[in-house]
Amino acid sequence: MRATERSSVRSFVVLRVLGLTAVAAAISTAAVEPVRADCRGVAQALKEAIAARDLEAVESRFESVLHEPACSDGFRDQAGRAVSMVFARVVQERARGGTSLVSQRSVLQRGLGYARTWPVLALLGDVAHDAEDYDGASARYQEALVVIDDAVETPRPPPQSEIERIFRRAAQSRLLAEDYQPPPRTRSGAPGGLAAESIRGFAIERVPVPITFHTDTAEFTEKGRRAAADMLEYLTIQKSGGITVAGHTDPRGEEAYNLTLSRRRAEAVAHYLRVNGFEGRIQVIAKGESERFPVDDSSPYSRQQRWQMDRRVELIR
C-alpha cells in the first residue's frame, strides 16, 4: 500500500465508530422526527438494508421511502443522511480490506447524492489528497467542516480529535493547492471552513494562510493577493479586535536572511490589512525557517512540496 493510502486508512478508526451511532440515530423510529404507522414498513426495510451494508438494497429501499406518502419530509431527510453515512461506512470497510480510496470515488459520489454528510465529504477529501488533487482536497475538507458546524446537517458532531484532523488536512491541502481555495460560507453566510473562529467547540487559534510572494521579495503573487484580500474580508465580517501575523520561510538560504525575509512578508500582510480598512490590532512575528510546517507523515511529499508548506503566513487569533 502506498504511503498516501496508508495516511487515509489511519483516519478510519474514529469515522467507523461515529458512523455506527450516526446511522442508527438517523434511521431510528425513535428519532426526533416521528415515523407514522404507514411509513414504518419501508423504514424498517431501509434499516435492515443499512445494517446489511447492501448498497443496492439501501438505494432501492430509500426509493420506497421517497415514494411512500406517509413518510414525512423530515424523516426522508434523516433517511438520506443515514444512506449517505452507510456509503461512507462501506468505503471504510473496503479500504481496510486493501481497496484504494481513489478507486472508490464514484461510490462516495453516489453517497453524496443522498445527503451532504461530513464522513463522505472528508473521505472525498482524502481521495483527492491521495490523488494529489490538492485544490479538490482543500475544497472537500472545508465543506466537511462547514457541514460539521451545522447542527441541522450534523446533529451529533464528531469528536474534537476528528474535527482537528480534518482541519489540519484542509490547511495542508490548501497550502499545496495550485490556486487559492477560498473558505466556504455557512448557511447563515458567515465565513466557514478554515476561516471559522470555532467549529462545534473546536477553537481555531491559528491557521496557515497561503499568502504567497515572488521569490526573495515581500511582493504578493496573484494567488497571494487573493488570499490576503479574502483574509481581510472575513476578519472584517468577524470584527476581529486583534490578530497576530507570523511569517515563515522554507529552510533554504541563510538563517538570518530567512528571518528578515519572514518579517518583511509578515509586515507586508499587516500593511495590506491596515491600508484596506482593518481596524483591529496587528502584531507581527518573524519565524524564518525555525518552525517547519507540521505534518503527521512527510513521506508522501517531495522536498519541494515540504518547502511549499513551510512558506506560509500564519494567522493567530
Buried (B, 14 or more C-beta within 10 A) or exposed (E): EEEBBEBBBEBBEBBBEBBEEBBBBBBBEEBEBEBEEEBBEBBBBBBBBBEEBBBEBBBEBBEBBEEBEBBBEEBBBBBBBBBBBBBBBBBBBBBEEEBBBBEBBEBBEBBBBBBBBBBBBBBBBBBBBBBBBBBBBBBBBBBBBBBBBBEEBBBEBBEEEBBBBBBBBBBBBBBBBEEBBBBBBBEEEBBBBBBBEEBBEBEBEEBBBBBBBEEEEBEBBEBBBBBBBBBBBBBBEBEBEEBBBBBBBBEEEEEEBBBBBBBBBBBBBBEBBEEEEBEBEBEBBBBBBEBBBEBEEBEBBEEEBBBBBBBBBBBEB
